[in-house]
Amino acid sequence: MTVEEIRYRTVDTPSMSVLFAFTPKGLCFVTLTGELSQLEDWRERHEPRAELVHDRRLQPDFAKAVRAAAGGREADLSVRLDLRGTDFQKKVWRELRRIPRGATRTYADIARRIGNPKACRAVGRANGSNPVPLAIPCHRVVGAQGLGGFTFGGQIGGLEVKRGLLEAEGALLPT
């Protein structure tokens, strides 16, 4: 199915600017940098004919939940998702959604839980390819020896954002 329109909105929080986008099928993209260019890049890869439409009233309940989640508060981010990825990535992303607020899992934990215990690096790549951070809480996945990575849209400072989100959620961080 070709998408004709992708609607997006930016929500500013004290710690970050969150841009999120929806197709008619559901949430398709989130960036924690608020940069429209990242959505434009995503669109070029997945829906090059779709028009981007700014809608400052898009999904008000989701916007409120994003503000809460970015501040580490309990938030219901369960919306329909329109995910583009491989079957393996989608399997990893489903497992990530099961990680409760305030908890963390290692890449190895996720690999075991999806039935592929040797796939730790592949889990890390799938985690880094997550198109909808916060809704799929990839920040809750840590390395066995520490925080691990966090691409944060390829921007410098991703680990600080990851640490901030985990601390705000009350997660015990590996030392």
TAQUI-V325705 format. One record per residue. PSI is psi as a letter, one per 30 degrees, with the letter a starting at -180 (none if undefined). NEAR is the number of other ideal C-beta (glycine too) atoms within 12 Angstrom. Layout:
BEGIN
psi=(PSI/PSI)
near=(NEAR/NEAR)
END
This chain:
BEGIN
psi=(k/k/k/f/k/j/k/l/l/k/k/k/l/f/f/l/k/k/k/l/k/k/l/f/f/a/k/f/k/k/k/g/f/g/j/e/e/e/e/e/e/e/e/e/e/e/i/f/f/k/k/k/j/k/j/f/g/k/i/e/e/e/e/e/e/e/e/e/e/f/g/g/l/k/k/j/g/j/l/k/k/i/k/j/l/l/e/e/e/e/e/e/e/e/e/e/f/f/j/l/k/f/l/l/l/l/e/e/e/e/e/e/f/g/g/i/f/g/h/e/e/e/e/e/e/e/e/f/g/j/f/i/l/e/e/j/i/f/f/g/k/l/l/f/g/a/f/a/l/j/e/h/g/g/l/k/g/e/e/e/e/e/e/e/e/e/e/e/f/g/k/k/k/k/none)
near=(12/14/26/16/22/37/31/37/33/27/35/19/28/15/27/35/26/44/41/45/47/32/35/19/22/25/38/36/44/47/37/41/27/27/23/24/17/31/36/22/21/35/29/16/17/25/27/16/14/29/19/31/22/18/21/15/14/26/26/15/17/34/31/20/28/38/27/24/37/34/24/27/21/15/28/16/32/19/29/17/30/29/32/28/27/14/14/22/29/23/25/39/34/21/31/39/29/21/28/15/26/20/21/33/33/26/38/24/27/43/28/17/24/29/14/21/16/13/25/27/19/23/38/28/23/34/42/30/29/42/39/41/40/47/37/37/38/43/45/38/44/36/25/18/11/18/28/33/25/33/29/33/32/18/21/12/18/26/22/19/33/38/26/27/39/32/20/27/29/17/26/13/24/19/7)
END
